[in-house]
Amino acid sequence: MAEIRNQAEISEQAEALKKAYAEWKTAADATTNKNKKYVTVSSEQVDPLYTPADTKSIDFLRDIGFPGEYPYTRGVHPSMYRGKPWTMRQFSGMGTPEQTNERYHFLLSQGQHGLSVAFDLPTLMGYDSDHERSLGEVGKCGVAVDTLLDMEKIFKGIDLGKISTSMTINAPASVLLAMYIVVAEKQGVPAEKLRGTLQNDILKEYIAQKEWIYPPEPSVKLIVDTIEFGTKKMPLWNTISISGYHIREAGATAVQELAFTLADGFTYIEKSIERGLDVDEFAPRLSFFFNAHMDFFEEIAKYRAARRIYAKRMRYKYDAKSERSWMLRFHTQTAGCSLNAQQPELNLIRTAYEAMSAVLGGTQSLHTNSMDETLALPSDKAALLALRTQQVLAEETGVINTIDPLAGSYYVEAMTNRMEAECEAYFAEIDRRGGVMRCIEEGFLQREIAKAAYTYQREIDSKERIIVGVNGYVLENEQIDIPILKIDESVAELQRQSIKKAKSIRDQDKVTRTLNDLRQACRDNKNTMPFIIDCVRQYTTMGEICDAMKDVYGEYIEPPNL
């Protein structure tokens, strides 16, 4: 009888809430601005108020739980930032290796915790600095790396046994990892002691960023090579960071970023299992990389949903037994696409809000963009202000005092649930179409992003969405007065000289032999990492190594997306 009475009371309370909400909404609607659209950055409709009715299906222990416990909605560590603050890892790299090394020493002296290497476009595409396609791009959007000699210069005076390094490189990721391993060897640091992360996520390149060398199948094979090698030889290294950042920068919504990124990650997991790897051996070293965009609550809900979705899939679909395999760990970078050239100092404000959403969402490491990045590579002052943004956040705002403080918010929990449901719908559609790689070939994922980007831009053009300084609150005849870092063409000449020096000190017969061995390993479907490391030790250039694999795998040409 007590149970029946309890159910009746619950039903009665629900009806009372429904009636009270309707009465409130009538009054609120009378004073609401009807000319304004109330939507997220992703153009999702936002209700004027959220109540217990929006979270009635939530079971606290099942869906929210405690930090460090399944399903990790509230974070992957029990004490989160009360135990250890997030890693402040500023993305940096420009010009010559010597210039990048100087910037690293500066940032480390100012309290940065880890290094994050940005490479220039020729390096990202597997071209040497003296290649004709590198003309005008050497050192412009990151540091140029052609041989082991360059990597030695980048990390001169930096103990790789004590620092954690992230490298944003994809198609030639295995080559850069090999260079890092050999530099560490020369310092006397074995591979098993190296800590860091390799981006190494080629599927998002086909989807969004468009920097690839080989076709999808051999490219994913190379990634599984690094995962297998890292699992056996580098237990502290994250051999892939599955990246939603660039998907979001291409115009995706928050849900698309989340769904497509996790779908990519699940593809790598399945390919690694097919290789014969134990999921509990390699999964704890997988990491993710998300974008922190401008819609504060939407981003927080995205991170919380990501952890919950991942934990469920790893536990129940991939049968992972270790709790470490269930934990989605991620790095966050504030949104580059939210930065504007107009009134660039406003970018400091945007970045601060984005950074706070990442921290309240439980990120493990964070990069804050510099105010001048929409104009050029960051100046020393802008880079320092970006780092100081994180330090103020950690030391002065109180956000580290309690874990997941927005848990239980009707709005945040409802949005977390919505994102999870919409992600599952995308997963079902991707599976129906034959998986991620088939969707890339058909252009499905690219079209979904293009439609979202068009919607967002249309809202800006029509002023349904105001961007301060761009289509609202504009300064007439604005004069931009901030220092701009310029990388001149002398960098290209210095890199060409560096290549000549590397070639002058190497044994060409050994270079030829190791390249031939690498080609044969590709043909025989062997793990390529040991062979790439052998090439690197001989000061073989990035371009020579990539070309050797290209001889076997070919080059990828994207089909027209009609």
matplotlib code that plots the C-alpha trace (Angstrom):
import matplotlib.pyplot as plt

x = [0.0, 2.9, 4.3, 1.0, 0.6, 4.2, 3.5, 0.4, 2.3, 4.9, 2.2, 0.5, 3.7, 4.5, 1.0, 1.5, 4.8, 3.4, 0.6, 2.9, 5.3, 2.5, 1.4, 4.9, 5.6, 2.5, 3.8, 7.4, 6.4, 4.6, 7.9, 10.2, 11.9, 10.2, 12.7, 15.6, 16.4, 17.5, 19.8, 23.2, 26.3, 25.2, 21.8, 20.0, 16.8, 17.1, 14.0, 13.5, 13.6, 14.5, 12.9, 12.9, 10.6, 13.6, 15.7, 13.0, 14.6, 18.0, 19.2, 22.0, 24.2, 23.6, 23.9, 25.8, 27.7, 30.9, 34.1, 36.5, 33.7, 31.8, 30.2, 32.7, 30.2, 31.7, 35.4, 37.9, 39.8, 38.2, 39.8, 40.1, 41.9, 42.0, 44.6, 46.4, 45.6, 45.1, 48.2, 48.8, 50.1, 50.4, 50.6, 53.7, 56.2, 57.3, 60.0, 63.3, 63.9, 66.1, 63.3, 60.9, 63.4, 63.8, 60.0, 59.8, 62.4, 60.5, 57.2, 58.6, 60.3, 56.9, 55.2, 54.0, 53.7, 54.2, 55.1, 52.9, 54.6, 53.0, 54.5, 54.5, 52.4, 55.2, 56.0, 52.3, 52.1, 55.4, 57.4, 61.0, 61.6, 63.5, 60.6, 58.9, 55.6, 57.0, 57.7, 56.3, 55.2, 58.3, 58.0, 54.9, 52.3, 54.6, 58.1, 59.8, 61.2, 63.1, 65.6, 66.6, 68.9, 65.9, 64.3, 67.6, 67.6, 63.9, 64.6, 68.1, 68.5, 65.1, 65.2, 62.7, 62.7, 61.1, 58.8, 55.5, 55.3, 52.3, 52.9, 50.2, 51.0, 48.9, 49.8, 53.6, 53.0, 55.0, 58.0, 57.9, 57.4, 60.5, 62.5, 61.4, 62.4, 65.8, 66.4, 65.5, 67.9, 70.7, 69.8, 70.0, 66.2, 64.7, 61.4, 59.6, 60.1, 58.8, 55.5, 53.4, 50.8, 50.8, 47.8, 48.0, 44.3, 44.0, 40.3, 39.5, 41.8, 39.7, 36.6, 37.7, 41.3, 42.4, 46.0, 46.8, 49.3, 48.2, 44.7, 42.6, 43.3, 47.1, 46.9, 44.8, 47.2, 50.1, 48.1, 47.6, 51.4, 52.0, 49.4, 50.9, 54.5, 53.5, 51.6, 54.7, 57.5, 56.1, 53.7, 53.5, 52.9, 49.5, 50.0, 46.9, 44.8, 41.5, 40.6, 37.3, 39.0, 39.4, 36.0, 34.5, 36.8, 35.4, 31.9, 30.5, 28.0, 28.9, 27.0, 28.7, 32.1, 31.3, 29.7, 32.2, 35.2, 34.0, 33.0, 36.6, 37.9, 35.8, 37.1, 40.7, 39.8, 38.1, 41.1, 43.5, 41.4, 41.5, 45.3, 45.1, 45.7, 44.0, 41.7, 42.8, 46.4, 46.0, 42.8, 44.2, 46.7, 44.1, 43.3, 40.9, 41.1, 38.1, 37.3, 36.1, 33.7, 31.7, 28.5, 29.4, 26.9, 26.8, 30.5, 30.3, 27.5, 29.5, 32.5, 30.2, 28.3, 31.6, 32.8, 29.5, 29.1, 32.7, 32.5, 29.4, 30.8, 34.1, 32.5, 29.7, 30.5, 34.3, 34.2, 37.0, 37.5, 39.9, 38.3, 41.2, 39.9, 36.5, 38.0, 37.9, 40.8, 41.0, 42.9, 41.0, 41.9, 39.9, 38.2, 40.4, 37.3, 35.9, 38.8, 38.4, 40.7, 38.4, 39.0, 41.5, 41.8, 38.2, 39.8, 41.3, 37.7, 36.4, 39.3, 38.9, 35.2, 36.0, 38.8, 36.5, 34.0, 36.8, 37.8, 34.3, 33.8, 36.8, 39.6, 43.0, 45.0, 44.3, 45.7, 44.4, 44.6, 46.5, 44.6, 46.6, 46.3, 43.7, 46.4, 49.7, 51.6, 51.5, 53.9, 55.7, 53.4, 50.2, 51.5, 52.3, 48.8, 47.3, 49.2, 48.4, 44.7, 45.0, 47.0, 44.4, 41.7, 43.6, 44.7, 42.1, 38.6, 37.9, 37.0, 39.3, 37.6, 34.7, 34.3, 31.7, 29.8, 27.1, 26.0, 22.3, 21.6, 18.4, 19.7, 23.2, 21.8, 19.1, 21.6, 24.0, 21.2, 20.2, 23.8, 24.1, 20.9, 21.8, 25.2, 23.7, 21.4, 24.5, 26.3, 23.3, 23.3, 27.1, 26.7, 23.8, 26.0, 28.8, 31.0, 33.2, 35.5, 32.6, 30.9, 34.1, 34.2, 30.6, 31.1, 28.3, 30.3, 31.6, 28.2, 26.8, 29.5, 29.0, 25.3, 26.0, 28.6, 26.2, 23.5, 25.9, 27.2, 23.7, 22.8, 25.8, 25.0, 21.4, 22.4, 20.3, 23.6, 25.7, 29.5, 30.9, 33.1, 32.2, 28.5, 27.6, 29.3, 31.7, 34.4, 34.6, 38.0, 39.5, 43.3, 44.8, 47.7, 49.2, 52.6, 52.6, 55.1, 56.4, 58.2, 60.4, 61.7, 65.1, 63.7, 63.3, 66.9, 68.1, 66.1, 67.6, 71.0, 70.1, 69.0, 72.4, 74.2, 72.3, 73.0, 76.7, 77.1, 75.2, 76.1, 74.2, 74.5, 72.8, 70.1, 69.4, 69.4, 67.0, 64.6, 64.5, 63.9, 61.0, 59.5, 59.7, 58.1, 55.2, 54.8, 54.9, 52.4, 54.8, 54.8, 56.6, 57.8, 61.1, 62.0, 61.1, 63.3, 66.2, 65.7, 65.6, 68.8, 70.6, 69.3, 67.0, 64.7, 61.0, 60.3, 62.5, 60.7, 57.2, 58.1, 59.3, 56.0, 54.2, 55.9, 54.0, 50.8, 50.2, 48.7, 45.1, 43.0, 39.7, 36.7, 34.3, 31.7, 28.5]
y = [0.0, 2.3, 1.8, 2.6, 5.7, 6.7, 6.3, 8.4, 11.1, 11.2, 11.4, 14.1, 16.1, 15.7, 17.1, 20.0, 20.8, 20.6, 23.0, 25.4, 25.5, 26.2, 29.2, 30.5, 30.1, 32.2, 35.1, 34.7, 34.5, 37.8, 39.6, 37.5, 39.2, 37.4, 38.8, 36.8, 33.2, 31.3, 28.6, 27.2, 27.7, 24.5, 26.1, 23.8, 25.3, 26.1, 26.1, 29.1, 27.0, 23.5, 21.7, 18.2, 17.1, 17.3, 14.9, 12.6, 9.6, 10.1, 7.6, 9.3, 6.2, 4.8, 8.0, 10.6, 8.8, 9.8, 11.1, 8.3, 5.8, 4.3, 5.8, 8.7, 11.4, 13.5, 12.9, 10.1, 10.7, 10.6, 13.9, 15.6, 19.0, 18.7, 16.0, 17.4, 20.4, 19.9, 20.0, 23.5, 22.5, 25.4, 24.5, 26.1, 25.8, 28.1, 28.9, 27.0, 24.3, 26.8, 29.4, 26.7, 25.6, 29.1, 29.5, 26.2, 27.3, 30.5, 28.8, 26.3, 29.1, 30.7, 27.7, 25.6, 21.9, 20.1, 20.8, 20.6, 20.8, 22.5, 21.5, 23.5, 22.5, 20.7, 18.6, 17.7, 16.6, 14.6, 17.0, 18.2, 21.9, 21.8, 20.2, 22.4, 22.1, 23.5, 26.9, 29.7, 27.5, 26.5, 27.4, 29.5, 27.6, 25.6, 24.3, 22.7, 19.2, 17.5, 15.1, 13.9, 16.9, 19.2, 17.2, 17.3, 21.1, 21.4, 19.6, 20.8, 21.3, 19.7, 16.4, 14.1, 11.8, 14.5, 16.4, 15.3, 16.1, 16.2, 16.2, 17.4, 15.3, 12.8, 11.3, 11.2, 10.6, 7.4, 9.2, 12.0, 9.5, 7.6, 10.9, 11.6, 8.1, 8.5, 11.9, 10.4, 7.5, 10.1, 11.7, 8.2, 8.0, 4.7, 4.6, 3.0, 6.2, 8.6, 10.4, 12.2, 12.0, 11.6, 13.0, 10.4, 10.5, 10.2, 9.6, 13.2, 14.4, 12.8, 14.2, 17.7, 19.0, 17.4, 16.7, 13.2, 11.3, 7.7, 6.1, 5.4, 1.6, 1.8, 5.0, 3.2, 0.3, 2.7, 3.9, 0.4, -0.2, 2.7, 1.5, -2.0, -0.7, 1.7, -1.0, -3.2, -0.7, 2.7, 2.0, 5.7, 7.1, 7.8, 6.6, 8.3, 11.3, 11.0, 14.5, 16.2, 19.6, 19.9, 18.5, 21.3, 23.9, 22.8, 23.8, 20.8, 21.1, 20.0, 16.7, 16.1, 16.7, 14.3, 11.6, 11.6, 11.7, 8.8, 6.9, 7.4, 6.2, 3.1, 2.3, 2.4, 0.2, -2.4, -2.4, -2.9, -5.8, -7.3, -7.1, -9.4, -6.8, -7.2, -4.2, -3.9, -3.7, -0.8, 1.1, 2.8, 4.7, 6.1, 9.7, 12.3, 15.9, 18.2, 21.8, 24.3, 26.5, 29.5, 28.0, 27.5, 24.9, 23.0, 22.4, 21.1, 18.8, 17.5, 16.5, 14.8, 12.9, 11.8, 10.1, 8.3, 7.1, 5.9, 4.0, 2.2, 1.2, 0.1, -2.0, -3.6, -3.6, -4.2, -6.2, -4.3, -5.6, -3.0, 0.2, 2.1, 1.0, 2.6, 6.0, 8.7, 11.0, 14.2, 17.3, 20.5, 23.5, 26.7, 27.3, 28.8, 29.4, 31.7, 34.1, 37.2, 39.7, 42.6, 43.9, 41.0, 41.8, 40.4, 37.0, 37.0, 37.2, 34.5, 32.2, 32.6, 31.6, 28.6, 27.5, 27.6, 25.4, 22.9, 22.9, 22.6, 19.8, 17.8, 18.1, 16.5, 19.1, 22.4, 24.8, 28.4, 30.2, 33.5, 36.6, 37.2, 33.7, 34.8, 37.2, 35.2, 32.8, 34.0, 36.7, 36.1, 38.5, 36.9, 33.4, 34.5, 36.0, 32.8, 30.8, 33.3, 32.8, 29.2, 30.1, 32.7, 30.1, 27.6, 29.9, 32.6, 31.5, 28.6, 26.2, 23.5, 23.5, 21.1, 18.5, 18.8, 21.6, 21.7, 18.1, 18.0, 21.1, 20.5, 22.2, 20.6, 17.1, 17.4, 18.6, 15.8, 13.3, 14.9, 14.8, 11.1, 10.3, 12.3, 10.6, 7.2, 8.2, 9.2, 5.9, 4.0, 5.9, 5.4, 1.7, 1.5, 3.1, 0.6, 2.3, 5.4, 4.6, 3.9, 7.2, 9.1, 7.5, 8.5, 12.0, 11.6, 13.0, 15.8, 16.8, 16.8, 19.2, 21.4, 21.8, 22.7, 25.3, 26.8, 27.2, 28.9, 31.3, 32.1, 33.1, 35.4, 37.0, 37.6, 38.9, 36.2, 35.4, 38.4, 38.1, 41.1, 43.2, 41.3, 41.9, 43.8, 46.5, 47.2, 49.8, 52.0, 52.6, 50.2, 50.2, 47.0, 47.8, 44.6, 43.0, 40.5, 37.7, 37.4, 34.3, 35.4, 33.4, 33.1, 30.2, 28.2, 28.8, 27.8, 24.6, 23.8, 24.2, 21.9, 19.2, 19.5, 19.2, 16.1, 14.5, 15.4, 13.5, 10.3, 7.0, 6.9, 3.2, 2.7, 5.2, 3.3, -0.1, 1.1, 2.6, -0.6, -2.5, -0.2, -0.7, -4.4, -4.2, -2.3, -5.0, -7.8, -6.1, -6.0, -3.4, -0.5, 1.2, -0.6, 0.0, 3.7, 4.1, 2.5, 5.0, 7.9, 6.9, 7.3, 10.9, 9.9, 12.8, 13.0, 13.2, 10.2, 8.0, 9.1, 8.6, 5.1, 4.2, 6.1, 3.7, 0.8, 2.4, 5.1, 8.6, 9.4, 11.6, 12.6, 11.8, 14.6, 15.1, 15.8]
z = [0.0, 0.8, -2.6, -4.3, -2.2, -3.1, -6.8, -6.4, -4.7, -7.4, -10.1, -8.2, -7.8, -11.5, -12.4, -10.0, -11.6, -15.1, -14.1, -12.3, -15.3, -17.7, -15.6, -15.2, -19.0, -19.9, -17.8, -19.0, -22.7, -22.3, -21.6, -23.8, -26.8, -29.7, -32.3, -30.8, -31.4, -28.3, -29.7, -28.9, -31.0, -32.7, -33.5, -31.1, -29.6, -25.9, -23.7, -21.4, -18.3, -17.2, -14.3, -12.7, -15.5, -17.9, -15.8, -14.5, -16.3, -14.7, -12.0, -10.1, -9.6, -13.1, -15.1, -13.1, -10.3, -8.6, -10.1, -10.9, -11.0, -13.9, -16.0, -15.4, -16.3, -13.5, -14.4, -14.7, -11.4, -7.9, -6.8, -10.2, -9.8, -6.0, -6.6, -9.5, -11.8, -15.5, -17.6, -19.1, -22.5, -24.9, -28.6, -30.0, -32.9, -35.6, -38.0, -37.4, -34.8, -33.0, -32.8, -31.5, -28.9, -27.6, -27.3, -25.4, -22.9, -22.4, -21.8, -19.4, -17.4, -17.1, -15.5, -18.5, -17.6, -20.9, -24.5, -27.6, -31.0, -34.0, -37.3, -40.6, -43.5, -45.5, -42.5, -42.0, -45.7, -45.6, -47.8, -47.1, -46.9, -50.2, -52.1, -54.7, -53.0, -49.8, -51.4, -49.3, -46.5, -44.6, -40.9, -41.4, -39.4, -37.2, -37.0, -40.0, -39.4, -42.1, -40.4, -37.0, -36.8, -36.6, -33.8, -31.9, -32.1, -31.0, -27.8, -27.0, -23.3, -22.5, -20.7, -22.4, -19.4, -17.3, -19.8, -21.4, -25.1, -27.5, -31.2, -33.6, -36.7, -38.6, -41.9, -41.1, -37.4, -37.2, -38.7, -36.1, -33.3, -34.5, -34.5, -30.9, -29.8, -31.3, -29.8, -26.5, -27.1, -27.7, -24.4, -22.7, -22.1, -23.1, -25.0, -22.1, -20.0, -22.6, -21.8, -24.3, -27.0, -30.8, -32.6, -35.3, -36.2, -40.0, -40.3, -39.2, -41.9, -44.6, -42.8, -42.0, -42.1, -45.5, -44.7, -45.9, -47.9, -48.4, -49.0, -45.9, -45.6, -45.4, -43.3, -40.7, -40.9, -40.0, -37.0, -35.8, -36.2, -33.8, -31.3, -31.4, -31.0, -28.2, -26.4, -26.3, -26.1, -24.8, -21.9, -20.8, -24.3, -25.9, -29.4, -30.7, -29.8, -31.6, -32.6, -32.7, -32.7, -36.4, -37.1, -35.1, -36.7, -40.1, -39.0, -37.2, -34.4, -30.9, -31.4, -34.8, -33.2, -30.4, -32.6, -35.5, -33.1, -31.0, -34.2, -35.5, -32.1, -32.2, -35.7, -34.5, -31.6, -33.9, -36.2, -33.3, -32.0, -35.6, -35.4, -32.4, -29.7, -26.3, -25.8, -22.1, -23.2, -25.6, -24.7, -21.6, -23.8, -26.2, -25.7, -27.2, -28.2, -28.1, -29.1, -26.4, -28.3, -27.2, -25.9, -22.3, -21.1, -24.4, -24.2, -20.6, -21.5, -24.5, -22.4, -19.8, -22.5, -24.1, -21.0, -20.4, -24.1, -24.2, -20.9, -21.9, -25.3, -24.0, -21.2, -23.1, -26.8, -26.7, -23.5, -21.9, -18.3, -16.9, -15.6, -17.1, -20.5, -19.8, -19.0, -21.8, -21.1, -23.3, -24.1, -24.9, -27.1, -27.1, -30.5, -33.1, -35.3, -32.6, -32.8, -34.9, -36.5, -35.6, -32.0, -31.4, -27.7, -27.4, -28.1, -24.7, -23.2, -25.5, -24.7, -21.0, -21.1, -23.4, -21.0, -18.0, -19.8, -20.5, -16.9, -15.5, -18.1, -16.6, -19.2, -18.4, -20.3, -21.9, -24.6, -24.6, -27.9, -28.2, -29.1, -32.3, -33.8, -36.3, -37.7, -37.3, -35.1, -31.5, -30.4, -27.1, -25.3, -26.7, -25.8, -22.3, -21.8, -23.1, -20.5, -17.8, -18.6, -17.5, -14.4, -13.3, -13.9, -11.7, -8.9, -8.6, -9.7, -7.3, -10.1, -8.8, -5.3, -6.2, -8.8, -11.6, -9.8, -12.5, -12.0, -11.1, -13.1, -14.9, -18.0, -18.0, -17.3, -19.9, -22.5, -21.6, -22.1, -25.4, -26.7, -25.8, -27.6, -30.7, -30.8, -30.7, -33.6, -35.6, -34.7, -36.0, -39.2, -39.7, -39.1, -41.5, -44.2, -43.6, -41.1, -40.8, -43.7, -46.1, -44.9, -45.8, -49.2, -49.8, -48.4, -45.8, -42.8, -44.9, -46.1, -42.6, -41.5, -44.6, -43.8, -40.2, -41.3, -43.8, -41.1, -38.7, -41.4, -42.6, -39.0, -38.8, -42.2, -41.3, -37.8, -36.1, -34.4, -33.2, -33.1, -31.2, -33.4, -36.6, -37.3, -34.1, -32.0, -34.9, -34.6, -37.7, -39.2, -36.6, -36.3, -35.0, -32.8, -31.5, -32.3, -35.1, -35.4, -38.9, -40.3, -43.2, -46.1, -44.5, -42.6, -45.8, -46.7, -43.2, -43.5, -46.9, -45.4, -42.6, -45.0, -46.8, -43.5, -42.5, -45.9, -45.6, -42.4, -43.2, -44.8, -48.1, -48.4, -45.0, -46.0, -49.2, -47.4, -44.6, -47.1, -49.1, -45.9, -45.1, -48.6, -48.1, -44.7, -46.3, -49.0, -46.4, -44.1, -41.2, -38.4, -40.0, -36.8, -36.3, -39.9, -39.7, -36.6, -38.5, -41.3, -38.8, -37.1, -40.5, -40.8, -43.7, -44.4, -43.7, -47.5, -48.3, -45.7, -46.7, -50.4, -49.7, -48.2, -51.0, -53.5, -51.9, -50.6, -53.3, -52.8, -51.9, -54.1, -52.7, -54.9, -55.8, -53.2, -55.2]

ax = plt.figure().add_subplot(projection="3d")
ax.plot(x, y, z, "-o")
ax.set_aspect("equal")
plt.show()
